[in-house]
């Protein structure tokens, strides 16, 4: 349920694909800031929190650890350059480099799979089952 002040946890869970328990856990460990509360004590998440949870879910999909996600969300929150920002910039650059390697490996594997499919469907250029 959405209120004027924010979304309740069940709606946030549905929007993000994360279980409510996970959303609470991410709040507990500081990956998301504590949300506002309704008069009844329900958590009320704003759009920024939902965006952040979607980012966290994507980061998990790409194999980021919670520690790495913590660094990335710190970088997200960084307002001004400084020593911590420099450390975070380096961490983000490292993660980008790792993802670029993974993307290249995934692309190469996709080419291999398409070749195998072409062979299996008779669209390939020769080769037998052992060439897959």
N, CA, C and O atoms as a printed pandas DataFrame, in Angstrom:
     atom_number atom_name residue_name chain_id  residue_number  x_coord  y_coord  z_coord
0              1         N          UNK        A               1    0.840   -1.176    0.000
1              2        CA          UNK        A               1    0.000    0.000    0.000
2              3         C          UNK        A               1    0.890    1.246    0.000
3              4         O          UNK        A               1    1.828    1.359    0.789
4              5         N          UNK        A               2    0.576    2.169   -0.894
5              6        CA          UNK        A               2    1.313    3.423   -0.967
6              7         C          UNK        A               2    0.547    4.485   -0.191
7              8         O          UNK        A               2   -0.665    4.638   -0.340
8              9         N          UNK        A               3    1.276    5.206    0.631
9             10        CA          UNK        A               3    0.670    6.334    1.341
10            11         C          UNK        A               3    1.327    7.607    0.830
11            12         O          UNK        A               3    2.250    7.556    0.017
12            13         N          UNK        A               4    0.852    8.735    1.304
13            14        CA          UNK        A               4    1.463   10.003    0.902
14            15         C          UNK        A               4    2.924   10.070    1.311
15            16         O          UNK        A               4    3.720   10.761    0.677
16            17         N          UNK        A               5    3.275    9.357    2.365
17            18        CA          UNK        A               5    4.637    9.430    2.898
18            19         C          UNK        A               5    5.555    8.344    2.367
19            20         O          UNK        A               5    6.764    8.416    2.592
20            21         N          UNK        A               6    5.037    7.344    1.676
21            22        CA          UNK        A               6    5.891    6.287    1.157
22            23         C          UNK        A               6    5.167    4.977    0.949
23            24         O          UNK        A               6    3.952    4.877    1.121
24            25         N          UNK        A               7    5.947    3.968    0.573
25            26        CA          UNK        A               7    5.414    2.635    0.302
26            27         C          UNK        A               7    5.703    1.715    1.476
27            28         O          UNK        A               7    6.775    1.769    2.078
28            29         N          UNK        A               8    4.735    0.873    1.789
29            30        CA          UNK        A               8    4.953   -0.115    2.837
30            31         C          UNK        A               8    5.808   -1.244    2.290
31            32         O          UNK        A               8    5.960   -1.393    1.077
32            33         N          UNK        A               9    6.357   -2.028    3.188
33            34        CA          UNK        A               9    7.369   -3.030    2.824
34            35         C          UNK        A               9    6.846   -4.077    1.844
35            36         O          UNK        A               9    7.598   -4.524    0.977
36            37         N          UNK        A              10    5.593   -4.477    1.955
37            38        CA          UNK        A              10    5.051   -5.478    1.034
38            39         C          UNK        A              10    5.074   -4.968   -0.403
39            40         O          UNK        A              10    5.394   -5.724   -1.321
40            41         N          UNK        A              11    4.741   -3.703   -0.608
41            42        CA          UNK        A              11    4.771   -3.127   -1.949
42            43         C          UNK        A              11    6.205   -3.006   -2.455
43            44         O          UNK        A              11    6.484   -3.282   -3.622
44            45         N          UNK        A              12    7.103   -2.594   -1.578
45            46        CA          UNK        A              12    8.514   -2.478   -1.955
46            47         C          UNK        A              12    9.061   -3.852   -2.343
47            48         O          UNK        A              12    9.797   -3.981   -3.321
48            49         N          UNK        A              13    8.699   -4.869   -1.576
49            50        CA          UNK        A              13    9.140   -6.231   -1.884
50            51         C          UNK        A              13    8.646   -6.640   -3.268
51            52         O          UNK        A              13    9.394   -7.230   -4.047
52            53         N          UNK        A              14    7.416   -6.335   -3.566
53            54        CA          UNK        A              14    6.844   -6.689   -4.878
54            55         C          UNK        A              14    7.548   -5.927   -5.999
55            56         O          UNK        A              14    7.872   -6.504   -7.037
56            57         N          UNK        A              15    7.783   -4.632   -5.790
57            58        CA          UNK        A              15    8.434   -3.803   -6.814
58            59         C          UNK        A              15    9.871   -4.236   -7.096
59            60         O          UNK        A              15   10.331   -4.184   -8.237
60            61         N          UNK        A              16   10.567   -4.659   -6.053
61            62        CA          UNK        A              16   11.997   -4.965   -6.191
62            63         C          UNK        A              16   12.275   -6.448   -6.422
63            64         O          UNK        A              16   13.364   -6.812   -6.865
64            65         N          UNK        A              17   11.298   -7.304   -6.126
65            66        CA          UNK        A              17   11.532   -8.741   -6.232
66            67         C          UNK        A              17   12.312   -9.301   -5.058
67            68         O          UNK        A              17   12.742  -10.454   -5.088
68            69         N          UNK        A              18   12.495   -8.496   -4.028
69            70        CA          UNK        A              18   13.209   -8.932   -2.831
70            71         C          UNK        A              18   12.202   -9.305   -1.746
71            72         O          UNK        A              18   11.204   -8.606   -1.573
72            73         N          UNK        A              19   12.441  -10.384   -1.018
73            74        CA          UNK        A              19   11.551  -10.700    0.100
74            75         C          UNK        A              19   11.595   -9.594    1.163
75            76         O          UNK        A              19   12.611   -8.919    1.331
76            77         N          UNK        A              20   10.494   -9.424    1.863
77            78        CA          UNK        A              20   10.427   -8.415    2.930
78            79         C          UNK        A              20   11.530   -8.623    3.956
79            80         O          UNK        A              20   12.092   -7.659    4.477
80            81         N          UNK        A              21   11.842   -9.890    4.247
81            82        CA          UNK        A              21   12.895  -10.167    5.231
82            83         C          UNK        A              21   14.247   -9.652    4.743
83            84         O          UNK        A              21   15.060   -9.182    5.539
84            85         N          UNK        A              22   14.481   -9.739    3.454
85            86        CA          UNK        A              22   15.735   -9.242    2.876
86            87         C          UNK        A              22   15.790   -7.727    2.958
87            88         O          UNK        A              22   16.835   -7.160    3.279
88            89         N          UNK        A              23   14.676   -7.068    2.671
89            90        CA          UNK        A              23   14.628   -5.604    2.763
90            91         C          UNK        A              23   14.946   -5.182    4.203
91            92         O          UNK        A              23   15.719   -4.250    4.426
92            93         N          UNK        A              24   14.349   -5.868    5.165
93            94        CA          UNK        A              24   14.625   -5.548    6.577
94            95         C          UNK        A              24   16.102   -5.790    6.912
95            96         O          UNK        A              24   16.726   -5.002    7.623
96            97         N          UNK        A              25   16.648   -6.891    6.389
97            98        CA          UNK        A              25   18.060   -7.216    6.642
98            99         C          UNK        A              25   18.968   -6.134    6.054
99           100         O          UNK        A              25   19.917   -5.701    6.708
100          101         N          UNK        A              26   18.686   -5.699    4.833
101          102        CA          UNK        A              26   19.505   -4.658    4.220
102          103         C          UNK        A              26   19.436   -3.360    5.025
103          104         O          UNK        A              26   20.419   -2.623    5.104
104          105         N          UNK        A              27   18.286   -3.085    5.615
105          106        CA          UNK        A              27   18.175   -1.931    6.502
106          107         C          UNK        A              27   19.034   -2.155    7.751
107          108         O          UNK        A              27   19.753   -1.257    8.190
108          109         N          UNK        A              28   18.948   -3.355    8.312
109          110        CA          UNK        A              28   19.679   -3.688    9.545
110          111         C          UNK        A              28   21.187   -3.540    9.374
111          112         O          UNK        A              28   21.866   -3.046   10.274
112          113         N          UNK        A              29   21.719   -3.964    8.222
113          114        CA          UNK        A              29   23.169   -3.904    8.011
114          115         C          UNK        A              29   23.621   -2.588    7.379
115          116         O          UNK        A              29   24.810   -2.394    7.126
116          117         N          UNK        A              30   22.670   -1.681    7.125
117          118        CA          UNK        A              30   23.027   -0.348    6.665
118          119         C          UNK        A              30   23.134   -0.163    5.165
119          120         O          UNK        A              30   23.633    0.869    4.718
120          121         N          UNK        A              31   22.680   -1.131    4.366
121          122        CA          UNK        A              31   22.722   -0.934    2.916
122          123         C          UNK        A              31   21.678    0.077    2.459
123          124         O          UNK        A              31   21.848    0.738    1.435
124          125         N          UNK        A              32   20.610    0.189    3.219
125          126        CA          UNK        A              32   19.622    1.235    2.972
126          127         C          UNK        A              32   19.413    1.974    4.294
127          128         O          UNK        A              32   19.492    1.374    5.366
128          129         N          UNK        A              33   19.150    3.262    4.212
129          130        CA          UNK        A              33   18.922    4.002    5.464
130          131         C          UNK        A              33   17.583    3.604    6.090
131          132         O          UNK        A              33   16.685    3.142    5.386
132          133         N          UNK        A              34   17.450    3.776    7.376
133          134        CA          UNK        A              34   16.171    3.471    8.015
134          135         C          UNK        A              34   15.060    4.319    7.398
135          136         O          UNK        A              34   15.203    5.536    7.282
136          137         N          UNK        A              35   13.967    3.694    7.007
137          138        CA          UNK        A              35   12.879    4.457    6.388
138          139         C          UNK        A              35   12.055    5.196    7.445
139          140         O          UNK        A              35   12.158    4.940    8.645
140          141         N          UNK        A              36   11.248    6.108    6.952
141          142        CA          UNK        A              36   10.296    6.784    7.841
142          143         C          UNK        A              36    9.326    5.730    8.368
143          144         O          UNK        A              36    9.243    4.626    7.830
144          145         N          UNK        A              37    8.617    6.070    9.392
145          146        CA          UNK        A              37    7.622    5.161    9.977
146          147         C          UNK        A              37    6.260    5.853    9.985
147          148         O          UNK        A              37    6.155    7.067   10.160
148          149         N          UNK        A              38    5.224    5.041    9.791
149          150        CA          UNK        A              38    3.861    5.555    9.901
150          151         C          UNK        A              38    3.517    5.725   11.376
151          152         O          UNK        A              38    4.281    5.312   12.249
152          153         N          UNK        A              39    2.381    6.326   11.647
153          154        CA          UNK        A              39    1.929    6.472   13.028
154          155         C          UNK        A              39    1.756    5.112   13.692
155          156         O          UNK        A              39    1.872    4.989   14.911
156          157         N          UNK        A              40    1.475    4.085   12.876
157          158        CA          UNK        A              40    1.298    2.726   13.393
158          159         C          UNK        A              40    2.611    1.960   13.489
159          160         O          UNK        A              40    2.632    0.823   13.961
160          161         N          UNK        A              41    3.708    2.573   13.046
161          162        CA          UNK        A              41    5.010    1.919   13.130
162          163         C          UNK        A              41    5.441    1.189   11.879
163          164         O          UNK        A              41    6.515    0.587   11.864
164          165         N          UNK        A              42    4.627    1.222   10.810
165          166        CA          UNK        A              42    5.016    0.560    9.560
166          167         C          UNK        A              42    6.144    1.327    8.883
167          168         O          UNK        A              42    6.182    2.557    8.915
168          169         N          UNK        A              43    7.061    0.585    8.271
169          170        CA          UNK        A              43    8.118    1.214    7.486
170          171         C          UNK        A              43    7.488    1.848    6.254
171          172         O          UNK        A              43    6.602    1.263    5.631
172          173         N          UNK        A              44    7.949    3.049    5.904
173          174        CA          UNK        A              44    7.464    3.750    4.716
174          175         C          UNK        A              44    8.672    4.144    3.876
175          176         O          UNK        A              44    9.433    5.041    4.240
176          177         N          UNK        A              45    8.834    3.461    2.750
177          178        CA          UNK        A              45    9.991    3.651    1.881
178          179         C          UNK        A              45    9.680    4.679    0.802
179          180         O          UNK        A              45    8.608    4.656    0.198
180          181         N          UNK        A              46   10.637    5.588    0.565
181          182        CA          UNK        A              46   10.465    6.565   -0.505
182          183         C          UNK        A              46   11.028    5.995   -1.814
183          184         O          UNK        A              46   11.583    4.896   -1.841
184          185         N          UNK        A              47   10.873    6.768   -2.898
185          186        CA          UNK        A              47   11.328    6.306   -4.217
186          187         C          UNK        A              47   12.832    6.066   -4.250
187          188         O          UNK        A              47   13.301    5.141   -4.913
188          189         N          UNK        A              48   13.579    6.885   -3.545
189          190        CA          UNK        A              48   15.049    6.719   -3.519
190          191         C          UNK        A              48   15.422    5.371   -2.904
191          192         O          UNK        A              48   16.346    4.709   -3.375
192          193         N          UNK        A              49   14.713    4.966   -1.864
193          194        CA          UNK        A              49   14.982    3.665   -1.233
194          195         C          UNK        A              49   14.671    2.529   -2.210
195          196         O          UNK        A              49   15.411    1.548   -2.289
196          197         N          UNK        A              50   13.569    2.671   -2.950
197          198        CA          UNK        A              50   13.210    1.638   -3.933
198          199         C          UNK        A              50   14.281    1.564   -5.018
199          200         O          UNK        A              50   14.690    0.469   -5.403
200          201         N          UNK        A              51   14.742    2.712   -5.515
201          202        CA          UNK        A              51   15.812    2.734   -6.524
202          203         C          UNK        A              51   17.070    2.053   -5.991
203          204         O          UNK        A              51   17.725    1.288   -6.700
204          205         N          UNK        A              52   17.394    2.341   -4.746
205          206        CA          UNK        A              52   18.588    1.765   -4.132
206          207         C          UNK        A              52   18.445    0.253   -4.001
207          208         O          UNK        A              52   19.399   -0.481   -4.261
208          209         N          UNK        A              53   17.274   -0.219   -3.604
209          210        CA          UNK        A              53   17.036   -1.665   -3.486
210          211         C          UNK        A              53   17.112   -2.340   -4.857
211          212         O          UNK        A              53   17.626   -3.453   -4.968
212          213         N          UNK        A              54   16.613   -1.687   -5.887
213          214        CA          UNK        A              54   16.731   -2.239   -7.245
214          215         C          UNK        A              54   18.199   -2.325   -7.658
215          216         O          UNK        A              54   18.617   -3.301   -8.280
216          217         N          UNK        A              55   18.977   -1.299   -7.311
217          218        CA          UNK        A              55   20.413   -1.309   -7.581
218          219         C          UNK        A              55   21.083   -2.473   -6.846
219          220         O          UNK        A              55   21.894   -3.195   -7.425
220          221         N          UNK        A              56   20.741   -2.645   -5.579
221          222        CA          UNK        A              56   21.325   -3.726   -4.778
222          223         C          UNK        A              56   20.974   -5.079   -5.395
223          224         O          UNK        A              56   21.828   -5.962   -5.480
224          225         N          UNK        A              57   19.732   -5.244   -5.821
225          226        CA          UNK        A              57   19.314   -6.507   -6.447
226          227         C          UNK        A              57   20.113   -6.763   -7.727
227          228         O          UNK        A              57   20.546   -7.889   -7.972
228          229         N          UNK        A              58   20.310   -5.721   -8.543
229          230        CA          UNK        A              58   21.111   -5.885   -9.769
230          231         C          UNK        A              58   22.552   -6.242   -9.418
231          232         O          UNK        A              58   23.151   -7.116  -10.045
232          233         N          UNK        A              59   23.100   -5.571   -8.424
233          234        CA          UNK        A              59   24.482   -5.845   -8.014
234          235         C          UNK        A              59   24.630   -7.296   -7.564
235          236         O          UNK        A              59   25.619   -7.949   -7.895
236          237         N          UNK        A              60   23.651   -7.805   -6.812
237          238        CA          UNK        A              60   23.688   -9.215   -6.376
238          239         C          UNK        A              60   23.638  -10.138   -7.592
239          240         O          UNK        A              60   24.335  -11.152   -7.635
240          241         N          UNK        A              61   22.820   -9.788   -8.572
241          242        CA          UNK        A              61   22.708  -10.589   -9.798
242          243         C          UNK        A              61   24.054  -10.696  -10.501
243          244         O          UNK        A              61   24.374  -11.731  -11.086
244          245         N          UNK        A              62   24.837   -9.629  -10.444
245          246        CA          UNK        A              62   26.143   -9.617  -11.103
246          247         C          UNK        A              62   27.264  -10.113  -10.197
247          248         O          UNK        A              62   28.442   -9.942  -10.511
248          249         N          UNK        A              63   26.901  -10.722   -9.079
249          250        CA          UNK        A              63   27.892  -11.379   -8.244
250          251         C          UNK        A              63   28.586  -10.504   -7.221
251          252         O          UNK        A              63   29.600  -10.913   -6.656
252          253         N          UNK        A              64   28.075   -9.318   -6.968
253          254        CA          UNK        A              64   28.689   -8.468   -5.948
254          255         C          UNK        A              64   28.384   -9.022   -4.566
255          256         O          UNK        A              64   27.270   -9.472   -4.297
256          257         N          UNK        A              65   29.375   -8.985   -3.699
257          258        CA          UNK        A              65   29.167   -9.365   -2.302
258          259         C          UNK        A              65   28.466   -8.210   -1.587
259          260         O          UNK        A              65   28.423   -7.089   -2.093
260          261         N          UNK        A              66   27.921   -8.496   -0.413
261          262        CA          UNK        A              66   27.291   -7.423    0.358
262          263         C          UNK        A              66   28.306   -6.354    0.738
263          264         O          UNK        A              66   27.973   -5.172    0.814
264          265         N          UNK        A              67   29.550   -6.773    0.977
265          266        CA          UNK        A              67   30.612   -5.806    1.281
266          267         C          UNK        A              67   30.842   -4.879    0.085
267          268         O          UNK        A              67   30.939   -3.662    0.244
268          269         N          UNK        A              68   30.929   -5.460   -1.107
269          270        CA          UNK        A              68   31.110   -4.632   -2.311
270          271         C          UNK        A              68   29.910   -3.712   -2.514
271          272         O          UNK        A              68   30.065   -2.543   -2.867
272          273         N          UNK        A              69   28.722   -4.247   -2.287
273          274        CA          UNK        A              69   27.520   -3.428   -2.447
274          275         C          UNK        A              69   27.542   -2.282   -1.454
275          276         O          UNK        A              69   27.133   -1.166   -1.777
276          277         N          UNK        A              70   28.019   -2.552   -0.241
277          278        CA          UNK        A              70   28.159   -1.483    0.747
278          279         C          UNK        A              70   29.066   -0.373    0.240
279          280         O          UNK        A              70   28.765    0.808    0.413
280          281         N          UNK        A              71   30.177   -0.751   -0.388
281          282        CA          UNK        A              71   31.087    0.253   -0.950
282          283         C          UNK        A              71   30.413    1.027   -2.081
283          284         O          UNK        A              71   30.543    2.247   -2.183
284          285         N          UNK        A              72   29.690    0.291   -2.931
285          286        CA          UNK        A              72   29.027    0.942   -4.060
286          287         C          UNK        A              72   27.934    1.900   -3.587
287          288         O          UNK        A              72   27.758    2.975   -4.161
288          289         N          UNK        A              73   27.205    1.516   -2.548
289          290        CA          UNK        A              73   26.165    2.416   -2.043
290          291         C          UNK        A              73   26.789    3.616   -1.323
291          292         O          UNK        A              73   26.212    4.703   -1.313
292          293         N          UNK        A              74   27.962    3.420   -0.722
293          294        CA          UNK        A              74   28.688    4.563   -0.148
294          295         C          UNK        A              74   29.053    5.539   -1.259
295          296         O          UNK        A              74   28.926    6.753   -1.100
296          297         N          UNK        A              75   29.511    4.993   -2.390
297          298        CA          UNK        A              75   29.867    5.843   -3.522
298          299         C          UNK        A              75   28.624    6.577   -4.023
299          300         O          UNK        A              75   28.695    7.748   -4.398
300          301         N          UNK        A              76   27.503    5.892   -4.027
301          302        CA          UNK        A              76   26.238    6.489   -4.443
302          303         C          UNK        A              76   25.928    7.705   -3.555
303          304         O          UNK        A              76   25.455    8.735   -4.035
304          305         N          UNK        A              77   26.204    7.561   -2.258
305          306        CA          UNK        A              77   25.877    8.613   -1.297
306          307         C          UNK        A              77   26.934    9.710   -1.209
307          308         O          UNK        A              77   26.678   10.765   -0.628
308          309         N          UNK        A              78   28.121    9.478   -1.779
309          310        CA          UNK        A              78   29.214   10.448   -1.646
310          311         C          UNK        A              78   28.830   11.761   -2.319
311          312         O          UNK        A              78   28.450   11.792   -3.490
312          313         N          UNK        A              79   28.938   12.836   -1.556
313          314        CA          UNK        A              79   28.572   14.150   -2.076
314          315         C          UNK        A              79   29.781   14.974   -2.523
315          316         O          UNK        A              79   29.681   15.780   -3.448
316          317         N          UNK        A              80   30.907   14.770   -1.869
317          318        CA          UNK        A              80   32.064   15.610   -2.158
318          319         C          UNK        A              80   33.317   14.752   -2.232
319          320         O          UNK        A              80   33.404   13.717   -1.571
320          321         N          UNK        A              81   34.294   15.177   -3.039
321          322        CA          UNK        A              81   35.551   14.435   -3.111
322          323         C          UNK        A              81   36.278   14.444   -1.766
323          324         O          UNK        A              81   36.151   15.386   -0.984
324          325         N          UNK        A              82   37.026   13.399   -1.515
325          326        CA          UNK        A              82   37.802   13.300   -0.289
326          327         C          UNK        A              82   38.488   11.950   -0.260
327          328         O          UNK        A              82   38.356   11.178   -1.209
328          329         N          UNK        A              83   39.219   11.641    0.806
329          330        CA          UNK        A              83   39.945   10.378    0.879
330          331         C          UNK        A              83   39.034    9.159    0.742
331          332         O          UNK        A              83   39.383    8.199    0.055
332          333         N          UNK        A              84   37.883    9.189    1.383
333          334        CA          UNK        A              84   36.960    8.047    1.288
334          335         C          UNK        A              84   36.418    7.930   -0.131
335          336         O          UNK        A              84   36.249    6.824   -0.645
336          337         N          UNK        A              85   36.149    9.061   -0.757
337          338        CA          UNK        A              85   35.626    9.060   -2.121
338          339         C          UNK        A              85   36.657    8.462   -3.077
339          340         O          UNK        A              85   36.298    7.720   -3.991
340          341         N          UNK        A              86   37.922    8.777   -2.874
341          342        CA          UNK        A              86   38.983    8.227   -3.719
342          343         C          UNK        A              86   39.049    6.710   -3.574
343          344         O          UNK        A              86   39.188    5.997   -4.567
344          345         N          UNK        A              87   38.951    6.217   -2.347
345          346        CA          UNK        A              87   38.954    4.767   -2.105
346          347         C          UNK        A              87   37.756    4.121   -2.805
347          348         O          UNK        A              87   37.879    3.056   -3.410
348          349         N          UNK        A              88   36.617    4.768   -2.717
349          350        CA          UNK        A              88   35.415    4.228   -3.353
350          351         C          UNK        A              88   35.522    4.279   -4.871
351          352         O          UNK        A              88   35.076    3.360   -5.560
352          353         N          UNK        A              89   36.116    5.356   -5.396
353          354        CA          UNK        A              89   36.300    5.453   -6.848
354          355         C          UNK        A              89   37.127    4.283   -7.355
355          356         O          UNK        A              89   36.808    3.684   -8.383
356          357         N          UNK        A              90   38.184    3.963   -6.633
357          358        CA          UNK        A              90   39.043    2.837   -7.013
358          359         C          UNK        A              90   38.254    1.531   -6.951
359          360         O          UNK        A              90   38.380    0.695   -7.846
360          361         N          UNK        A              91   37.451    1.344   -5.917
361          362        CA          UNK        A              91   36.642    0.125   -5.788
362          363         C          UNK        A              91   35.640    0.016   -6.931
363          364         O          UNK        A              91   35.435   -1.067   -7.479
364          365         N          UNK        A              92   35.017    1.134   -7.293
365          366        CA          UNK        A              92   34.045    1.122   -8.393
366          367         C          UNK        A              92   34.760    0.829   -9.718
367          368         O          UNK        A              92   34.250    0.059  -10.533
368          369         N          UNK        A              93   35.913    1.422   -9.938
369          370        CA          UNK        A              93   36.667    1.147  -11.164
370          371         C          UNK        A              93   37.048   -0.325  -11.255
371          372         O          UNK        A              93   36.986   -0.920  -12.331
372          373         N          UNK        A              94   37.444   -0.917  -10.120
373          374        CA          UNK        A              94   37.780   -2.353  -10.101
374          375         C          UNK        A              94   36.568   -3.200  -10.472
375          376         O          UNK        A              94   36.677   -4.153  -11.244
376          377         N          UNK        A              95   35.416   -2.846   -9.916
377          378        CA          UNK        A              95   34.206   -3.620  -10.192
378          379         C          UNK        A              95   33.819   -3.476  -11.656
379          380         O          UNK        A              95   33.409   -4.456  -12.279
380          381         N          UNK        A              96   33.938   -2.294  -12.213
381          382        CA          UNK        A              96   33.641   -2.087  -13.632
382          383         C          UNK        A              96   34.563   -2.953  -14.483
383          384         O          UNK        A              96   34.108   -3.595  -15.430
384          385         N          UNK        A              97   35.848   -2.977  -14.157
385          386        CA          UNK        A              97   36.807   -3.787  -14.916
386          387         C          UNK        A              97   36.441   -5.268  -14.849
387          388         O          UNK        A              97   36.493   -5.966  -15.862
388          389         N          UNK        A              98   36.070   -5.752  -13.660
389          390        CA          UNK        A              98   35.671   -7.159  -13.519
390          391         C          UNK        A              98   34.428   -7.460  -14.350
391          392         O          UNK        A              98   34.346   -8.506  -14.993
392          393         N          UNK        A              99   33.461   -6.542  -14.337
393          394        CA          UNK        A              99   32.241   -6.751  -15.105
394          395         C          UNK        A              99   32.511   -6.719  -16.610
395          396         O          UNK        A              99   31.883   -7.454  -17.372
396          397         N          UNK        A             100   33.443   -5.870  -17.034
397          398        CA          UNK        A             100   33.789   -5.829  -18.453
398          399         C          UNK        A             100   34.416   -7.147  -18.897
399          400         O          UNK        A             100   34.133   -7.628  -19.994
400          401         N          UNK        A             101   35.270   -7.739  -18.050
401          402        CA          UNK        A             101   35.862   -9.043  -18.357
402          403         C          UNK        A             101   34.764  -10.102  -18.423
403          404         O          UNK        A             101   34.723  -10.918  -19.345
404          405         N          UNK        A             102   33.881  -10.074  -17.433
405          406        CA          UNK        A             102   32.784  -11.049  -17.394
406          407         C          UNK        A             102   31.883  -10.903  -18.626
407          408         O          UNK        A             102   31.427  -11.900  -19.186
408          409         N          UNK        A             103   31.632   -9.667  -19.039
409          410        CA          UNK        A             103   30.820   -9.417  -20.221
410          411         C          UNK        A             103   31.493   -9.991  -21.469
411          412         O          UNK        A             103   30.828  -10.604  -22.304
412          413         N          UNK        A             104   32.786   -9.799  -21.599
413          414        CA          UNK        A             104   33.519  -10.346  -22.746
414          415         C          UNK        A             104   33.470  -11.871  -22.734
415          416         O          UNK        A             104   33.273  -12.497  -23.776
416          417         N          UNK        A             105   33.651  -12.466  -21.558
417          418        CA          UNK        A             105   33.586  -13.930  -21.449
418          419         C          UNK        A             105   32.189  -14.438  -21.783
419          420         O          UNK        A             105   32.036  -15.458  -22.455
420          421         N          UNK        A             106   31.179  -13.729  -21.314
421          422        CA          UNK        A             106   29.798  -14.112  -21.595
422          423         C          UNK        A             106   29.511  -14.001  -23.085
423          424         O          UNK        A             106   28.854  -14.872  -23.654
424          425         N          UNK        A             107   29.992  -12.946  -23.720
425          426        CA          UNK        A             107   29.793  -12.765  -25.157
426          427         C          UNK        A             107   30.457  -13.890  -25.947
427          428         O          UNK        A             107   29.879  -14.410  -26.902
428          429         N          UNK        A             108   31.669  -14.263  -25.547
429          430        CA          UNK        A             108   32.377  -15.356  -26.227
430          431         C          UNK        A             108   31.617  -16.673  -26.054
431          432         O          UNK        A             108   31.507  -17.452  -27.001
432          433         N          UNK        A             109   31.104  -16.919  -24.876
433          434        CA          UNK        A             109   30.344  -18.145  -24.620
434          435         C          UNK        A             109   29.048  -18.139  -25.430
435          436         O          UNK        A             109   28.623  -19.184  -25.923
436          437         N          UNK        A             110   28.425  -16.981  -25.570
437          438        CA          UNK        A             110   27.213  -16.865  -26.372
438          439         C          UNK        A             110   27.492  -17.241  -27.824
439          440         O          UNK        A             110   26.681  -17.920  -28.454
440          441         N          UNK        A             111   28.629  -16.804  -28.359
441          442        CA          UNK        A             111   29.022  -17.173  -29.718
442          443         C          UNK        A             111   29.170  -18.688  -29.820
443          444         O          UNK        A             111   28.710  -19.298  -30.785
444          445         N          UNK        A             112   29.821  -19.303  -28.809
445          446        CA          UNK        A             112   29.981  -20.764  -28.789
446          447         C          UNK        A             112   28.624  -21.463  -28.775
447          448         O          UNK        A             112   28.408  -22.423  -29.515
448          449         N          UNK        A             113   27.718  -20.984  -27.940
449          450        CA          UNK        A             113   26.393  -21.602  -27.848
450          451         C          UNK        A             113   25.613  -21.457  -29.146
451          452         O          UNK        A             113   24.934  -22.393  -29.568
452          453         N          UNK        A             114   25.703  -20.304  -29.778
453          454        CA          UNK        A             114   25.012  -20.114  -31.063
454          455         C          UNK        A             114   25.580  -21.056  -32.119
455          456         O          UNK        A             114   24.841  -21.597  -32.941
456          457         N          UNK        A             115   26.897  -21.249  -32.092
457          458        CA          UNK        A             115   27.515  -22.197  -33.025
458          459         C          UNK        A             115   27.031  -23.613  -32.763
459          460         O          UNK        A             115   26.746  -24.358  -33.701
460          461         N          UNK        A             116   26.938  -23.989  -31.495
461          462        CA          UNK        A             116   26.444  -25.323  -31.150
462          463         C          UNK        A             116   25.001  -25.482  -31.587
463          464         O          UNK        A             116   24.628  -26.534  -32.106
464          465         N          UNK        A             117   24.185  -24.465  -31.390
465          466        CA          UNK        A             117   22.787  -24.521  -31.801
466          467         C          UNK        A             117   22.675  -24.645  -33.312
467          468         O          UNK        A             117   21.858  -25.414  -33.818
468          469         N          UNK        A             118   23.497  -23.889  -34.032
469          470        CA          UNK        A             118   23.483  -23.972  -35.495
470          471         C          UNK        A             118   23.848  -25.381  -35.949
471          472         O          UNK        A             118   23.240  -25.901  -36.885
472          473         N          UNK        A             119   24.825  -26.005  -35.305
473          474        CA          UNK        A             119   25.217  -27.368  -35.633
474          475         C          UNK        A             119   24.069  -28.338  -35.349
475          476         O          UNK        A             119   23.777  -29.220  -36.157
476          477         N          UNK        A             120   23.433  -28.170  -34.210
477          478        CA          UNK        A             120   22.348  -29.067  -33.811
478          479         C          UNK        A             120   21.112  -28.922  -34.680
479          480         O          UNK        A             120   20.370  -29.888  -34.862
480          481         N          UNK        A             121   20.879  -27.737  -35.220
481          482        CA          UNK        A             121   19.701  -27.513  -36.059
482          483         C          UNK        A             121   19.992  -27.701  -37.537
483          484         O          UNK        A             121   19.108  -27.516  -38.373
484          485         N          UNK        A             122   21.237  -28.072  -37.868
485          486        CA          UNK        A             122   21.595  -28.305  -39.260
486          487         C          UNK        A             122   21.975  -27.055  -40.004
487          488         O          UNK        A             122   22.177  -27.100  -41.217
488          489         N          UNK        A             123   22.080  -25.941  -39.316
489          490        CA          UNK        A             123   22.454  -24.683  -39.959
490          491         C          UNK        A             123   23.955  -24.439  -39.905
491          492         O          UNK        A             123   24.456  -23.458  -40.454
492          493         N          UNK        A             124   24.663  -25.340  -39.239
493          494        CA          UNK        A             124   26.093  -25.140  -39.034
494          495         C          UNK        A             124   26.898  -25.598  -40.221
495          496         O          UNK        A             124   26.362  -26.173  -41.168
496          497         N          UNK        A             125   28.183  -25.342  -40.166
497          498        CA          UNK        A             125   29.105  -25.735  -41.225
498          499         C          UNK        A             125   29.864  -26.968  -40.785
499          500         O          UNK        A             125   30.962  -26.861  -40.239
500          501         N          UNK        A             126   29.298  -28.121  -41.014
501          502        CA          UNK        A             126   29.981  -29.373  -40.707
502          503         C          UNK        A             126   30.111  -29.573  -39.229
503          504         O          UNK        A             126   29.400  -28.965  -38.430
504          505         N          UNK        A             127   31.041  -30.445  -38.874
505          506        CA          UNK        A             127   31.297  -30.719  -37.463
506          507         C          UNK        A             127   30.317  -31.741  -36.915
507          508         O          UNK        A             127   29.213  -31.921  -37.430
508          509         N          UNK        A             128   30.741  -32.380  -35.890
509          510        CA          UNK        A             128   29.899  -33.376  -35.274
510          511         C          UNK        A             128   29.563  -32.986  -33.855
511          512         O          UNK        A             128   29.825  -31.865  -33.420
512          513         N          UNK        A             129   28.973  -33.942  -33.130
513          514        CA          UNK        A             129   28.556  -33.681  -31.748
514          515         C          UNK        A             129   29.763  -33.368  -30.879
515          516         O          UNK        A             129   29.631  -32.640  -29.895
516          517         N          UNK        A             130   30.940  -33.897  -31.213
517          518        CA          UNK        A             130   32.119  -33.662  -30.413
518          519         C          UNK        A             130   32.654  -32.239  -30.535
519          520         O          UNK        A             130   33.500  -31.824  -29.742
520          521         N          UNK        A             131   32.161  -31.483  -31.534
521          522        CA          UNK        A             131   32.628  -30.110  -31.743
522          523         C          UNK        A             131   31.927  -29.100  -30.845
523          524         O          UNK        A             131   32.303  -27.928  -30.827
524          525         N          UNK        A             132   30.926  -29.530  -30.110
525          526        CA          UNK        A             132   30.171  -28.619  -29.243
526          527         C          UNK        A             132   31.039  -28.250  -28.107
527          528         O          UNK        A             132   30.623  -27.487  -27.236
